[in-house]
């Protein structure tokens, strides 16, 4: 059992047991945001804050190298199956600083599947070129909605549709899978939100995307299950007979949505690739992780980065005084990793 919240030796011993037989994924957190979106609980440090510059420099140049360096032996022994760069808004980190971060990760270039969340309003052509050159295989574009009232209510900014089309086209032309995130029940919190979703889906279907993820407001639908059912049925009906896209439910033969009510839509000609290359990480949303995830990066925003060894170990990383510390949430006492 761990002795205290700084026991990285215990953590590394556990991971060394795991990687002898099993793979894992690596999640890296970018705790910076351009806007404080109303619906989001993972908000990072705003670029408008006076302290932003100092925090950015310390995070990129000191904190992340230390936090990543703690796992250097693990990354050297076994290359992660997936790398997910999430946030916050990862593309607020400058390309040259992203390169510094990636250089800290042994065998980064050998990671086969690299996924990144991007906010299209803050994405430059230079960043697009950098992500393509860095071998990213999937970009998840945080659109949330095309409805101007919804965006305004949630303090969200999106680029013009023409710019979004250009972004998607450039990634598609480079062979990078493109996904966008849509949200539902973040406008009026009633059935009228489903009408907005239908229009959002119609727009999204014209963008030649590889995948579409629809996230209903989870806290709302968990309390109002009838709205969760209406949401699921509406998207089912919308996709019925669609010649270009399949639902995750159709693809996997599942009767109902996953336990977070995320409705995933997949381009038919990419169904096999999605199942083998993308779903293994997508399916591992942290509270329900079925596989093994090392999570790195925190700016003490109340939602610390989480790591899992499936069924055996769950801990979070906290930024305390500019250094990574670890808090254990669950350790299975008879787990083999403890031997």
Helices and strands as residue ranges (DSSP letters): H 8-19, E 25-30, E 32-33, E 45-46, H 52-58, I 59-63, H 64-69, H 72-77, E 82-87, G 90-92, H 95-103, G 108-110, E 113-118, G 120-122, H 125-133, E 138-144, H 148-153, H 161-173, E 177-184, H 192-205, E 211-216, H 218-223, H 225-239, E 245-247, H 248-252, E 262-267, G 268-270, H 271-273, I 274-278, H 279-282, G 286-288, E 293-296, E 305-309, E 313-320, E 323-331, G 336-338
